[in-house]
Amino acid sequence: MFSRIHGYRAKYETYRDYRLLVYGSPDQVPGNRFDRLTGQYAKLGFSYDEYEVTNSLFPDDAPGGVTQTTPWQWSELNLGQAARISWARLSSSEKNFIKSARLTYRNNTYGGMTFSSLKLTEDSTIVLAPPSWHLGFALYTVHYLPGSKTKKRYATFNGAGSGAVSVRCDLQMRTLPAADGKFVISNTADAIDIIYDVSGSIEAFQGLARESDILHRGAGNDLGWVAGNGNGPWIKTMVLRVSRSDLAGKAEKQYLLKGAAWVVSRLGDIQLTKTEKVITVRAEEKLPPFQVSVGISGSIRYFSGQTNSLGQTMPLNPRRFLALERIKISLDFTRAIQLTEIDFAGRKIRMSGVPGQKHYEASMIIPLMPSTLAWNGSRLAPALLLQVYALDRSNPAASLFYKTKDIDITGSVYDIAFAQISP
């Protein structure tokens, strides 16, 4: 927000410390004075129309810095067109509010000052700050020091806020907790995404507060925010990711979810509502990676390095078999399975899993087929492919696919019988 003529920026620090909407800073006011004892400037900055805004905490010009007279003794001077313009910008309800409100000077009511009781008029006051929800309003006046016709003194009267907006903020979980009320990193996952909504809405307008007063509205937190429209709700969806490493070895950890909803008026009033929710995240013991070890053994084991009846020493190759030889396939899984399927040499074996069981065995007879290796070990055809497929029992969405292409066939069981009985 900027002032009307030179575009001075509204000063948040002044709003924070003095509850006044002031444009510019004290060092931008020509001839400004600074009191080292109190640490206060005489002028805080400018109004929207760029009239100097006085600081009620700056020591009075009277001896000792203490006001020697009271507002009841002052006769405020006619400030002319500047005063009339400042009042012309106000609505009738704002004018009525100012004229009926209790006034303060230097945080003192002096027994209950009001606009009419001080005999103030629209000509003798400049509206430095129009009525706002929380900051209130400010009137600038000029008078002669009682008993003098030349010594002018200025004063700023303040009034309370003119209204309020009731803002609601909610925090709604989209990710549901487990039965124990905690959010769980499952035994198959490394993290959990906890999804929740932060929402804001306007429940009511109070006093002079109106929809047209609002400049901004929204809801969110440090992770993000959304600008709102109308009375809401305005919803921002958040994701909190918690990994196993975030738990730092602990069984569980608490997290504080925060949300805020706000409305900002065109005059700088901020209505902020916050909400919080404590959640607990725990991690189940991590399952090992879903893997399988495959063992294959033949019933004859002709190519296992032994010497046959003809005195020939066979090569040592545990994955070389004879056609029509019965083989045993053993599967050792790292997790319990829902089912598994073995695919080899055009044949499939399907087995259902047993709860808690990780070891499975199957057997088959290798069909009669062309050799992949000759008796002398030379390559005749590519090695055969064996494939294993399995589903995890605890997480059926997790599947395993294993394959190996290192199984060779040489001849058949009839060949070794013929070779060893031949003269």
C-alpha positions in Angstrom: 0.0 0.0 0.0 1.3 3.5 -0.9 0.4 7.1 -0.1 -1.5 9.2 -2.6 1.0 11.7 -3.8 4.7 10.5 -3.4 3.9 6.9 -3.1 5.4 6.3 0.4 5.1 2.6 1.3 3.0 1.6 4.3 5.4 0.9 7.2 4.8 -2.5 8.9 7.1 -1.7 11.8 5.0 1.4 12.7 1.8 -0.7 12.5 3.4 -3.3 14.8 4.7 -0.9 17.4 2.1 1.9 17.4 -1.0 0.3 15.9 -1.1 3.1 13.4 -1.3 2.8 9.6 1.5 5.2 8.6 3.1 5.7 5.2 6.9 6.3 5.0 9.3 6.4 7.9 10.4 9.0 10.4 13.6 9.8 8.5 11.5 10.8 5.5 9.7 13.6 7.4 11.5 16.9 6.8 12.9 18.5 10.0 11.8 15.6 12.2 13.1 15.5 15.8 14.4 12.6 17.8 14.4 12.3 21.6 17.4 10.2 22.7 16.0 9.7 26.2 12.7 8.1 25.1 14.0 6.8 21.7 11.0 8.4 20.0 10.6 10.6 16.9 8.2 13.5 16.9 6.7 12.4 13.5 6.1 8.8 12.6 5.6 9.3 8.9 2.7 10.4 6.7 -1.0 9.8 6.3 -2.5 8.6 3.0 -2.9 12.3 2.0 0.7 12.8 3.2 0.0 14.9 6.3 2.6 14.4 9.0 1.5 11.8 11.6 2.6 12.9 15.1 3.8 10.5 17.7 1.9 10.7 21.0 4.8 9.1 22.8 7.2 11.9 21.9 7.8 14.2 24.9 5.6 17.3 25.0 7.2 20.6 24.1 6.3 22.0 27.5 8.9 22.2 30.2 9.8 18.7 31.5 8.1 17.1 28.5 4.8 17.1 30.3 1.6 18.6 28.9 0.7 21.6 30.9 -2.8 22.0 29.5 -5.6 19.6 28.6 -7.6 19.2 25.4 -10.6 20.7 27.3 -8.7 24.1 27.3 -7.8 24.1 23.6 -9.6 25.9 20.8 -8.8 24.1 17.6 -8.2 26.2 14.5 -10.0 25.9 11.2 -7.8 23.8 8.9 -9.7 24.7 5.7 -9.9 22.6 2.6 -7.5 19.9 3.8 -9.9 19.1 6.6 -13.0 19.1 4.3 -11.4 16.8 1.8 -10.4 14.3 4.4 -14.0 14.2 5.7 -15.5 14.0 2.2 -13.9 10.6 1.7 -15.8 9.1 4.6 -19.2 7.4 4.5 -21.9 8.7 6.7 -21.6 5.7 9.0 -17.8 6.4 9.3 -18.5 10.0 10.1 -21.1 9.1 12.7 -18.7 6.5 14.3 -15.9 9.1 14.7 -18.3 11.7 16.2 -19.7 9.3 18.7 -16.5 7.5 19.7 -14.4 8.0 22.8 -11.2 9.9 22.1 -7.8 9.7 23.6 -4.7 11.9 23.5 -1.4 10.4 24.5 -3.4 7.3 25.6 -5.3 9.5 28.1 -9.1 10.0 27.9 -9.0 13.1 30.1 -12.3 12.1 31.7 -14.1 10.9 28.6 -13.5 13.1 25.6 -15.7 12.9 22.5 -15.8 14.8 19.2 -18.8 16.8 20.3 -17.7 17.4 23.9 -14.5 19.0 22.7 -16.5 21.1 20.2 -14.6 19.7 17.3 -15.9 20.1 13.8 -15.1 18.8 10.3 -13.4 22.1 9.6 -11.1 21.8 12.6 -9.9 18.2 12.2 -8.1 16.4 9.5 -8.8 12.7 9.3 -5.3 11.2 9.3 -6.6 7.6 9.4 -10.2 6.8 8.6 -11.9 4.3 10.9 -10.5 0.8 10.5 -11.4 -2.5 12.2 -8.6 -2.7 14.8 -6.3 0.3 14.3 -9.1 2.7 14.9 -8.9 6.3 13.5 -6.8 9.4 14.0 -7.7 13.1 13.9 -5.1 15.9 13.5 -5.7 19.3 15.0 -3.9 22.6 15.5 -4.5 25.1 18.3 -2.8 28.1 20.0 -1.1 27.4 23.3 -3.6 28.7 25.8 -2.7 32.4 26.6 -0.8 32.8 23.4 -1.8 34.1 19.9 1.4 33.0 18.1 2.5 29.7 19.6 0.8 26.9 17.7 0.6 23.4 18.9 -0.5 20.3 17.1 -2.3 17.2 18.5 -3.4 13.8 17.3 -6.6 12.3 18.8 -7.1 8.6 18.5 -10.2 6.5 18.5 -10.9 2.8 18.9 -11.5 0.3 16.1 -14.8 0.5 14.2 -15.5 -3.2 13.6 -14.2 -6.7 13.2 -14.4 -9.8 11.0 -14.8 -13.2 12.5 -12.4 -15.6 10.6 -12.6 -19.3 11.0 -9.6 -21.7 10.4 -9.9 -25.5 10.1 -7.5 -28.3 9.6 -8.9 -31.4 8.1 -7.0 -34.7 7.6 -7.3 -36.4 4.2 -5.0 -39.2 5.1 -6.6 -41.3 7.7 -4.7 -42.7 10.7 -4.5 -46.4 11.6 -6.8 -48.0 14.2 -4.5 -46.7 17.0 -4.9 -43.1 15.8 -1.3 -43.0 14.5 0.0 -42.5 11.0 2.0 -45.5 9.9 5.0 -46.0 7.6 4.2 -49.5 6.4 6.7 -52.4 6.5 7.0 -52.1 2.7 7.5 -48.3 2.5 10.3 -45.9 3.3 8.0 -42.9 3.9 4.4 -41.8 4.3 2.7 -38.8 2.7 0.2 -37.3 5.1 -2.3 -35.1 3.2 -4.4 -32.5 5.0 -6.4 -29.4 4.2 -6.1 -26.0 5.8 -9.2 -23.9 5.2 -10.4 -20.4 6.1 -13.8 -18.7 6.0 -15.5 -15.6 7.1 -18.2 -16.2 9.7 -19.5 -12.7 10.4 -18.9 -9.0 10.0 -19.2 -6.8 13.1 -19.5 -3.0 13.5 -18.7 -1.1 10.4 -16.7 -3.9 8.8 -17.9 -4.7 5.3 -17.0 -7.1 2.5 -15.8 -4.0 0.5 -13.2 -3.3 3.2 -11.2 -6.4 2.4 -8.1 -6.3 0.3 -6.7 -9.8 0.8 -7.9 -13.1 2.4 -6.5 -16.5 2.4 -5.4 -19.7 4.2 -2.3 -21.8 4.5 0.9 -22.3 6.5 4.7 -22.5 5.9 4.2 -25.1 3.2 2.0 -23.0 1.0 -1.1 -20.8 0.9 -4.1 -20.0 -1.2 -5.8 -16.6 -1.9 -9.5 -16.6 -1.1 -12.7 -15.2 -2.5 -16.0 -14.4 -0.9 -16.8 -15.8 2.5 -15.1 -19.1 1.7 -14.1 -21.7 2.5 -10.7 -21.2 0.9 -8.9 -24.5 1.0 -5.2 -25.3 0.6 -4.2 -29.0 0.4 -0.9 -29.8 2.1 1.4 -32.8 2.0 3.7 -33.7 4.9 6.2 -36.4 3.9 7.7 -38.3 6.8 10.5 -40.8 6.1 12.0 -43.5 8.2 15.2 -41.4 8.6 13.1 -38.5 10.0 12.2 -40.7 12.9 15.9 -41.0 13.7 15.7 -44.5 15.0 12.7 -43.8 17.3 9.6 -46.0 17.3 7.4 -43.0 16.8 7.5 -39.2 16.6 5.0 -36.4 17.0 4.5 -33.6 14.5 2.7 -30.3 14.8 0.5 -29.4 11.9 -0.4 -25.7 11.7 -2.9 -23.7 9.8 -3.8 -20.1 9.6 -6.6 -18.1 7.9 -6.5 -14.3 7.5 -8.3 -11.3 6.2 -6.5 -8.0 5.5 -8.4 -4.7 5.1 -7.6 -1.9 2.7 -6.5 0.1 5.7 -4.0 -2.5 6.9 -6.1 -4.3 9.6 -5.1 -7.9 9.9 -7.5 -10.5 11.3 -5.6 -13.8 11.8 -7.0 -17.0 13.2 -4.7 -20.0 13.8 -5.2 -23.7 14.4 -2.9 -26.6 15.3 -3.1 -30.4 15.4 -0.6 -32.8 16.9 -0.2 -36.1 15.1 2.0 -39.2 15.8 3.9 -41.1 13.1 5.3 -44.5 13.7 7.1 -47.0 11.4 6.6 -50.7 11.1 9.7 -52.9 10.9 10.9 -52.7 7.3 10.6 -55.9 5.4 13.6 -57.0 3.4 13.6 -56.4 -0.4 11.2 -58.8 -2.2 13.7 -61.3 -3.8 14.0 -65.0 -4.6 16.9 -67.4 -4.7 16.4 -70.2 -7.2 18.0 -73.6 -7.0 17.9 -76.3 -9.7 19.1 -79.9 -9.3 18.7 -82.9 -11.5 17.9 -86.5 -10.4 20.6 -88.0 -12.6 23.3 -85.3 -12.3 25.3 -86.7 -15.1 27.3 -83.5 -15.6 28.5 -83.3 -12.1 32.2 -84.1 -12.6 31.9 -87.9 -12.0 33.5 -90.7 -14.1 31.0 -92.8 -16.0 31.2 -96.6 -16.6 33.3 -96.0 -19.7 36.0 -94.2 -17.7 35.1 -90.8 -19.0 35.2 -87.9 -16.6 32.1 -85.7 -17.1 32.4 -81.9 -16.9 31.2 -80.1 -13.7 28.1 -78.1 -14.7 25.3 -78.0 -12.2 22.9 -76.4 -14.7 23.4 -78.9 -17.5 20.8 -81.7 -17.8 19.6 -84.5 -20.0 16.3 -84.3 -21.8 13.6 -86.4 -19.9 15.6 -86.0 -16.7 13.5 -85.0 -13.7 14.7 -81.7 -12.1 13.8 -80.2 -8.8 13.3 -76.4 -8.6 13.6 -74.8 -5.1 12.5 -71.3 -4.4 13.5 -69.3 -1.3 11.7 -65.9 -1.0 12.7 -63.1 1.4 8.9 -62.6 2.1 5.8 -64.7 2.4 4.0 -64.9 -1.0 0.5 -64.9 -2.2 1.3 -67.1 -5.2 4.2 -68.0 -7.5 4.5 -69.3 -11.0 7.4 -71.1 -12.7 7.8 -71.0 -16.5 10.4 -73.4 -18.0 10.7 -75.3 -21.3 7.2 -74.5 -22.3 5.7 -75.7 -19.1 4.2 -73.7 -16.2 3.8 -74.7 -12.5 1.6 -72.5 -10.4 1.6 -72.7 -6.6 -0.5 -70.8 -4.0 1.4 -69.3 -1.1 1.1 -70.5 2.5 1.0 -67.9 5.3 4.5 -67.6 6.9 6.1 -70.0 4.4 9.0 -68.7 2.2 10.5 -72.0 0.8 8.8 -73.8 -2.0 9.7 -76.8 -4.2 8.5 -78.1 -7.5 9.6 -80.8 -9.9 9.2 -81.5 -13.6 10.6 -83.7 -16.3 12.5 -81.8 -19.0 10.7 -82.5 -22.2 12.4 -84.2 -25.1 14.0 -81.4 -27.1 17.1 -80.5 -29.2 20.4 -80.1 -27.3 21.8 -76.7 -26.5 25.3 -78.1 -25.9 26.9 -81.0 -27.7 28.6 -83.9 -25.8 31.9 -82.2 -26.4 30.6 -78.9 -24.8 30.3 -76.9 -28.1 27.3 -74.5 -28.3 24.4 -75.8 -30.5 21.7 -73.4 -29.4 21.0 -70.7 -26.8 20.6 -71.8 -23.2 17.1 -72.3 -21.9 15.2 -69.6 -20.0 13.6 -70.1 -16.6 11.3 -67.5 -15.2 9.7 -67.1 -11.8 6.8 -64.7 -11.0 5.5 -64.1 -7.5 3.1 -61.8 -5.5 3.9 -60.5 -2.0 1.4 -61.8 0.5 1.5 -58.6 2.7 1.3 -56.3 -0.3 -0.3 -58.0 -3.3 0.5 -54.9 -5.4 4.2 -55.8 -5.0 5.3 -58.4 -7.6 8.6 -60.1 -8.3 9.9 -61.2 -11.7 13.0 -63.4 -11.9 14.6 -64.9 -14.9 17.8 -66.8 -15.7 19.0 -68.1 -19.0 21.8 -70.5 -18.1 20.2 -74.0 -18.4 21.6 -76.3 -21.0 20.4 -79.7 -22.4 22.7 -82.4 -23.8 21.1 -85.5 -25.3 18.6 -87.4 -23.3 18.4 -90.1 -20.7 18.3 -92.7 -23.5 21.7 -91.6 -24.8 23.6 -92.3 -21.6 21.9 -95.7 -21.3 22.9 -96.6 -24.8 26.4 -95.2 -24.4 27.2 -97.2 -21.2 25.8 -100.6 -22.3 27.2 -100.5 -25.9 30.1 -103.0 -26.4 
